[in-house]
Amino acid sequence: FSAEKLERSNVQTATDLKNITPGFTFAAEGGKDTMALTLRGIGNLPLGEGTPGVVIYVNNVALPSVGSNVPTYDVAGVQVLKGPQGTLFGKNTLGGAVLFSTQEPTYNIGGYVQGTYGRYDRREIEGAINLPIIEDKVALRVAGQMRRQDPRMKALDSGPGFDDIHQDSFRVSLLLEPTDWIRSLTVYDYSKA
């Protein structure tokens, strides 16, 4: 799915992929940051605690199934590969693999800012800026997202409540192309939820 297709289909979080991908479920087990993926009926394997049957990759790096953050901002595209993917992605990908690609820096000045406001005081703002530093040699892209939402369930003991959102994420990508045959893309990703 391209970035345009994801926007047109109103995919705002990684869990929304289940709405446009037949046979795919994406949920959380035991907490918001513990991913439970099922593709074509295959989920966690019975080989050990937390062994995934479907693996998520972000910019060609496999994410652990516990405590990982899947990017939901400045995404270039998503590929959902169904069926065993062991040849390219390792023995644990019996159910498939989900590949997220984020936007890379370009040699054009540009960017965007967008926001959302909704029920339970839901606030979300995200944006990116692309800066060419040296023409056709060095480019930088900085993107980020802030998400907030009040608890949707009240605590019986007048505590803070449950199912709130407080997440900050940002990504810095540096593209170096000193010659025609050398290309280096370095990505730093930070998230706190």
Order of alpha helices (4+ residues) and beta strands (2+ residues): alpha-beta-beta-beta-beta-beta-alpha-beta-beta-beta-beta-beta-beta
